[in-house]
Every structure is written in structure tokens, then in C-alpha cells.
Amino acid sequence: MKQQKKILRGEAALILAVIINSLGVLLMLQSGSGISAISSVPYAFQQVFPKLTLGTWTYLFQGLLICILMIMRKKFVPSYLFSFVVGFAFGEMMDLHELWITRLPLNIPLRILYFVLSYLIICFGIALSNRCKLPIIPTDLFPRELSDITSVGYLKIKIGFDVTCLAVTAGLTFFCLGHLDGLGVGTIAAALTMGKGVGIVGDWLDKRFRFITVFDKHKEQAA
């Protein structure tokens, strides 16, 4: 017997994704294993130019990604602007989470726990945002849209994007600070495997849930 899928609101899924993805990024940093690949570039800029917060550098970086996508599309895409608004909210949530995450106790078992939790949280958050049927955080939007533009599989694009972010971070911190910063074993492991992790979680969501938004009603009425 075919399992009936539960209906989830895409709007709620997007809000949840913003909250938990920002939490996951900072929790990974708190684990001491390095920051996640998608936030490594803003982190590097924050270390080199500390007058701006990590959240501010995050939405500046996301704005750059939106511009790149529009250039590749060779047209203005209004939904990308909403994605930037979502990215701004993501950056603000990072600054909010930072107020309490940096106070968490630290020891080796807890660091391992923080990393495992952050990895799972980010995989779930990205998979959730990819299915909410709404403009999503630019760092999640970029590999999805690039995959569509280039007709290259999402997994390959995601891994390539993450590795590129790490290379930029390594170069920026090494040449400007004299040492590598923000990169650790966890960062590399996540960059090489998170695309697969997102795919596994995504398949699990697809089998159990169907996402709807307010725009679905408008499409039905238009039809």
C-alpha cells in the first residue's frame, strides 16, 4: 500500500531552515572542527576585516552569489531578491545565535557532539530549504540554480562549490593573517560528504512529505 504523504507548509519550512541552518553553522564552529564550507568565506573576511560581524559578511557574500546567478542567467530574476532578504535574515540569526552558542561548555566529548549535531542539522536544513518551493538562502540557492543552469548534477555542483569556498578561505586567511583559520578536519569532511548527506535527507523527506505554499493556490486559480 502506497504511503500517503503528509502536507507541510513551505513557509514554515523556510523559517525553520533559516533558524536551524544558522544554528548549525555556528555549532560547527564552536566544535573546534572548523566552520562549514558555505560560511567559511564570510568567516575569513570577518577575521581579516573584524569591524563587520560574521552575520554582516554573510549577507554581503550572499548578495555576491545572487549577482553571479543573475549574470549567468543573463536576466533580472525577481525571486533572487527575495532570496537575498532570506539571506539577510540568516545573517541576523547567526549574530543572535552567537550570543549564546559561544557560552556552551567545551571538552572533547562535547566538541564531537557539537560537530555531529551541526552536520546533521545543516544537512536537514539544506534539504528542507530545497523543497520549500520558496526562494531560499543564497548559499543554498546557488548550487541548486547553478545545477539547473549548467545541467550538471546537484551533488557534483554542491561538492565543487564547497571545495571552492574552502580554497578561497584558505588563501584569504593564509595570505592576510599568515595562517589558516576557520578550517579543520570537520570542515573538509563536511565539504566532501555533505552533498551526499543532503541527498539522503532529501530522499527521506520526498517519501514522507509534500510541501505547499500560498503560491500553489494562486497557480490553481490561474489555471
C-alpha positions in Angstrom: 0.0 0.0 0.0 1.4 3.4 -1.0 2.1 5.6 1.9 0.2 8.9 1.9 2.4 11.9 2.2 1.9 14.4 4.9 1.4 18.0 3.9 3.8 20.7 5.2 3.7 24.4 4.7 6.7 25.7 2.6 6.6 29.0 4.5 7.1 27.2 7.9 9.8 25.0 6.3 11.7 28.1 5.1 11.6 29.8 8.5 12.7 26.6 10.2 15.6 26.2 7.7 16.8 29.7 8.4 16.8 29.1 12.1 18.5 25.7 12.2 21.0 26.3 9.4 22.3 29.4 11.1 22.4 27.4 14.3 24.3 24.5 12.6 26.9 26.8 11.1 27.9 28.3 14.5 27.6 25.0 16.3 30.2 23.5 13.9 32.5 26.5 14.5 32.0 26.0 18.3 33.0 22.4 18.0 36.5 23.5 17.0 36.5 21.3 13.9 36.2 24.3 11.6 33.3 26.3 10.2 31.0 24.9 7.5 32.1 25.4 3.9 29.2 27.7 2.9 30.1 30.1 5.7 33.8 29.8 5.5 34.2 32.7 3.1 32.3 35.2 5.3 34.2 33.9 8.3 37.5 34.5 6.6 36.5 38.1 5.7 35.3 38.7 9.3 38.7 37.5 10.6 40.6 39.8 8.2 38.2 42.7 8.5 36.7 42.3 12.0 34.9 45.7 12.1 31.9 43.9 10.5 30.2 41.0 12.2 30.0 37.5 10.8 26.3 38.0 10.1 27.0 41.1 8.0 29.8 39.5 6.0 27.4 36.5 5.4 24.7 38.5 3.7 27.3 40.5 1.7 28.7 37.2 0.4 25.2 36.0 -0.3 24.5 39.2 -2.3 27.5 38.5 -4.4 26.2 35.0 -5.2 22.9 36.4 -6.3 24.7 38.8 -8.6 26.7 35.9 -10.1 23.5 33.9 -10.8 21.8 36.9 -12.5 24.8 37.3 -14.7 24.8 33.7 -15.6 21.0 33.8 -16.3 21.6 37.0 -18.3 18.4 38.5 -16.9 16.9 40.0 -13.8 15.3 37.4 -11.6 12.9 39.0 -9.0 12.8 35.9 -6.8 16.5 36.1 -6.3 15.9 39.4 -4.5 13.6 37.7 -2.0 16.4 35.1 -1.6 18.7 37.9 -0.6 16.1 39.0 2.0 16.1 35.5 3.4 19.9 35.6 3.4 19.8 38.8 5.4 17.5 37.1 8.0 20.0 34.2 8.0 22.9 36.6 8.8 20.9 38.3 11.6 20.1 34.8 13.1 23.8 34.0 13.1 24.5 37.1 15.2 21.7 36.1 17.5 22.8 32.5 17.9 26.3 33.7 18.5 25.3 35.3 21.7 24.6 32.0 23.4 26.5 29.4 21.4 29.8 30.9 22.4 28.9 30.2 26.0 28.5 26.5 25.6 30.9 24.3 27.7 33.8 22.8 25.8 35.5 19.5 26.2 36.4 16.7 23.8 33.2 14.6 24.1 31.1 17.8 23.8 33.1 19.1 20.8 32.4 15.7 19.0 28.7 16.0 19.9 28.5 19.6 18.6 30.1 18.6 15.3 27.8 15.6 14.7 24.7 17.6 15.6 25.8 20.6 13.4 26.4 18.2 10.5 23.0 16.6 10.8 21.3 20.0 11.3 22.8 21.5 8.2 22.1 18.5 6.0 18.4 18.6 7.2 18.2 22.4 6.8 19.5 22.4 3.3 17.3 19.5 2.2 14.3 21.2 3.8 15.0 24.6 2.1 15.5 22.9 -1.3 11.9 21.6 -1.0 10.0 24.5 0.5 9.1 25.9 -3.0 10.2 29.4 -2.0 13.3 31.5 -2.6 15.9 30.2 -0.2 19.2 31.3 1.4 21.6 32.3 -1.4 24.3 29.9 -0.3 21.8 27.0 -0.7 20.2 28.6 -3.8 23.5 29.0 -5.6 24.4 25.3 -6.1 20.8 24.4 -6.9 20.4 27.1 -9.5 23.9 26.5 -10.9 23.0 22.9 -11.4 19.9 24.0 -13.3 21.9 26.5 -15.4 24.7 24.1 -16.3 22.7 20.9 -16.4 25.3 19.3 -14.1 24.1 17.1 -11.2 23.4 18.8 -7.9 25.8 16.6 -6.0 28.8 17.5 -8.2 27.9 21.2 -8.1 27.5 21.2 -4.3 30.8 19.5 -3.6 32.6 21.7 -6.1 31.0 24.8 -4.6 32.0 23.8 -1.1 35.6 23.0 -2.1 35.9 26.4 -3.9 34.7 28.1 -0.7 37.3 26.3 1.3 40.1 27.2 -1.2 39.1 30.9 -1.0 39.1 30.8 2.7 42.5 29.1 2.9 44.0 31.6 0.5 42.5 34.7 2.2 43.4 33.7 5.8 46.9 32.4 4.8 48.0 35.5 2.9 46.3 38.1 5.1 46.7 36.5 8.5 49.8 34.4 8.0 48.0 31.2 8.9 45.0 29.1 8.0 41.9 30.0 10.1 38.4 28.5 10.3 39.4 25.3 8.5 39.6 22.0 10.3 39.1 18.3 9.8 35.4 18.7 10.2 35.2 21.4 7.6 37.0 19.2 5.0 34.9 16.1 5.9 31.7 18.1 5.6 32.6 19.7 2.3 33.4 16.3 0.7 30.3 14.4 2.1 27.6 16.9 2.9 26.2 16.9 -0.7 25.6 13.2 -0.3 24.1 13.8 3.2 21.7 16.4 1.8 20.6 13.9 -0.9 19.9 11.2 1.7 17.8 13.5 3.9 16.1 14.9 0.8 15.1 11.4 -0.4 13.7 10.7 3.1 11.6 13.9 3.0 10.4 13.2 -0.5 9.0 9.8 0.6 7.1 11.2 3.5 6.1 14.9 2.9 4.6 17.2 0.3 5.2 20.9 0.6 2.7 23.5 -0.4 2.8 27.3 -0.3 0.4 30.2 -0.7 1.5 30.5 -4.3 0.1 27.0 -5.1 -3.4 28.4 -4.6 -2.7 31.2 -6.9 -1.5 28.8 -9.6 -4.6 26.7 -9.2 -6.8 29.8 -9.6 -4.9 31.0 -12.6 -5.3 27.6 -14.2 
